[in-house]
């Protein structure tokens, strides 16, 4: 009975923790529009001009 009570308490905690880590990784990988425009501008300067 005590073991089931512990599982009920800690399962949502671990689910939130895993979700937060997953969200943080996705957010870090996403580029902002400003950095994409800068990348395109740099490539144009390098290969076109």
C-alpha angles and dihedrals in degrees: 000000000000092000092054090050090055092049091051091052099043102040095073090044092056092043091054091046093051091045092051092050091048091049092048092052092049092048092050093052095049114096121220120237090246093058091047092053090048091050092051091047092051092049091049091052091048100047108022106038 
